[in-house]
Amino acid sequence: MFLVIIMISYKPFYETLFKKGLTEYYLIFKQGFSANTLHRIKKGEAISTKTLDALCYVLDCEVSDIIKFEKE
């Protein structure tokens, strides 16, 4: 049996939103992201690379501005 340890952090995502003066409301109601996607990010759950790509496009940023790898 394997122990699953989450090492991907979405902390940069929230920092990027703050720096750009954007909100989750904007992403849901103006850009069409699902509330479930943002809920998954908030809970530290996995999102698809397609979603990651769309976030990078909308936020005009790099992947590292949304996620980072944190090794324990």
N, C-alpha and C positions, 0 to 999 in steps of 0.2 A: 504494500500500500504506500502511496506517495502522499506526502504532506504538501499542500499547495500554499505557497507563500507569495502574496501579491507584492511585486517589486516595482510595478509601474505606478507612478504618482501623477495625478492631474493638477497638482499645485500650480505648475506654470500656466495652466489654462485659466485659472481664476486671476492670477497676476496679470496675464495678457488682457483679459476682459477689463480689469480695473484700469490698466494703463491706457487702453483705447477708449475708456469711458462707455463701455457697452454693458448690457445686462443679459441675463438669461431670457428675459421677456423679449428682448430684441431678437435673439436667436430663434425663439419659438414662433413669435407672431409676425416678425418682419422677414426672417430668412427661411422659415419653414422647417426648422429642426423639430423633432418630436420631443415632447416633454419627457417621454421615457428615456430618450438618449441622454438628456441632461440629468435625469435622475440616476442613470447608470454611472455617469461621470462623478456625480456627487457621492455616490456610494463606493466609488473606486472599482467598479466592475468594468469588464471588457467592452470596448466598442470596436466596430469594424474599421479596417484601414480605409474603406470608402468614406466612412463618417469622419475619420481623421483627416482625410484629404479634403473633404468639403469644409471642415472647420478651418483648415489652413487657408483655403481659398477665400472664405468669407472674412476671416480675421486678417488676411494678408500677412501671414506669419509662417514660420518654420515649424516642423514637427516638434522640435525642442521647446517651442513656446507653448506647447499644449501638454506634452507628457515628458516625464523623465524617468530613467531607470534608477532605482534606489536599492543597492545591494546591502543586505543586512550584515 
